[in-house]
Amino acid sequence: MSEKGQSFTEKKSTRRNFLKNSGLTIGGVVLGGAVGSLLGKDTTNVTEESVHQQHNAAETSSTNTNAALMFFSPEQYRITEAAVERIFPADDNGPGAKELLVAYFIDHQLASGWGTGAKEYTQGPFFPGEDTQGYQSSLNRQDVFTIGLAALESHSKSTYEKSFTELTEEEQDAILTEFDDGKVKMKGVSSDFFFSLLRSTTIEGVYADPLYGGNANMAGWKMKNFPGHQMSFMSMIEKDEVIKLDPIPLSSQHGH
């Protein structure tokens, strides 16, 4: 079955091992490692340590200068934070999207030219596009997220009479599945396109440089043993042994 035909729940199952054992080694330098799946890592064996990491998310936010809203309202942020945690939840492999501050990453991206479509042609006339043409709309990404988050909240209340943030994990998964399947009516954009955009930015926030607001403490990189922005591998490229490097963020390059 193609990915398009799979449900949100099926994707979580079939991608459980997608990133595991996906590491690359170049000249003995580890560039990857084992981590959970893209659409929700295996949450059946959550360790006590990972639970404590989840509880410490607020403390992490308070010490991270990137943890400041630039586009979202507090309510939009809370809905986004709950949704991305279901897409990339904490488990025994490491922290989830909430602790990694992925919702802040998305907020900052939406506040940028990426969110406004500053470098994209958006003039009319507009015609319905074919499936092969990708996204066709006058809405920019800020519009898509604003409409999508409102629909996520509205659909949760009409289905369960509760806010999305108050739903159980199973109920949240059910709501997200309906969006992924394109079953929720939205004005100006399809629900499956919104979910696809939400999911892709979630994964980007997990692995982008911390400079952009997510990947707090480089924990996303550490789960993959990704070395970050090393200045050079020349001193070790011909060594036979496997060398595990501590990741280096872009912010460390000042003065080099």
Salt bridges, closest charged atoms under 4 A:
GLU3 OE1 - ARG15 NH2 2.15
GLU48 OE2 - HIS52 NE2 3.32
ASP91 OD1 - LYS41 NZ 3.83
ASP107 OD2 - HIS108 NE2 3.78
GLU120 OE2 - ARG141 NH1 2.76
GLU153 OE2 - LYS157 NZ 3.69
GLU169 OE1 - ARG86 NH1 3.71
GLU171 OE1 - LYS162 NZ 3.28
ASP173 OD2 - LYS12 NZ 3.26
ASP173 OD1 - ARG86 NE 3.00
GLU178 OE1 - HIS155 NE2 3.17
ASP180 OD2 - LYS11 NZ 3.11
ASP192 OD2 - LYS4 NZ 2.93
ASP209 OD2 - HIS229 NE2 3.00
